[in-house]
Amino acid sequence: MSALFRLTSRAVALQRSVALNQAIALRACRSINTSPKKDETVAAPASVTTEDFANPSPKNWMSYGFDYKTEAEDRKATKSTFFVTVTLCLVWGTFYWAYLPDTQLRSWAQREGFLELRRREQAGIDLVSPDYVDKASIVLPSDEDLGNTEIII
C-alpha cells in the first residue's frame, strides 16, 4: 500500500512539473505576434452575469460516452459506473480477497511440517528417513540399458 502511495505521489509531482513547464512555454509563446496586420485587435469577452453561471449553455458539453443526448444522464451514468468499479470492485473486492480463508490448507500443512520436524528432533531420529521409499520397489536400468548416457548427479 505504501508503494502505491509513493507511486501516486511521484506521478502527481511529475504531472505538476509538466504542467509548470507547459505554462512557462505558453507564456513565452504568447509574446510572439504572427499576424501580418498591425491594427488587428482581440475582442474583449462579454461580461458574465449571475444568470450565465446559473444557466450555463450546453454548447460546450462533452459527453463521457454513456449518453450522447442528455448531459444529466451522462453524468449520472458516469458517476454510478465509477462508484461501482472503484468502490465495490476494487476496494471491497480487495478486502474480500485479502481475508479469504486458506482453501488450499497451505498454513495448516506448514504447521504440521514444523510439528513433525520438532517431534523427530526431540526423538533423536533422522529428519527425513533414508528408507522413505522401499529399495526393493525401485527398479533401476542396468548398465547395458544406459549405454553411453551421461549421468549427472
Contacts in CASP RR format, 6 or more apart in sequence:
PFRMAT RR
TARGET T0000
AUTHOR 0000-0000-0000
METHOD contacts of the structure
MODEL  1
MSALFRLTSRAVALQRSVALNQAIALRACRSINTSPKKDETVAAPASVTT
EDFANPSPKNWMSYGFDYKTEAEDRKATKSTFFVTVTLCLVWGTFYWAYL
PDTQLRSWAQREGFLELRRREQAGIDLVSPDYVDKASIVLPSDEDLGNTE
III
58 71 0 8 1.000
61 71 0 8 1.000
63 71 0 8 1.000
63 74 0 8 1.000
64 74 0 8 1.000
64 75 0 8 1.000
64 77 0 8 1.000
64 78 0 8 1.000
65 74 0 8 1.000
65 78 0 8 1.000
66 73 0 8 1.000
66 74 0 8 1.000
66 77 0 8 1.000
66 78 0 8 1.000
66 81 0 8 1.000
67 73 0 8 1.000
67 74 0 8 1.000
67 77 0 8 1.000
68 74 0 8 1.000
102 108 0 8 1.000
117 127 0 8 1.000
120 126 0 8 1.000
120 127 0 8 1.000
121 127 0 8 1.000
END
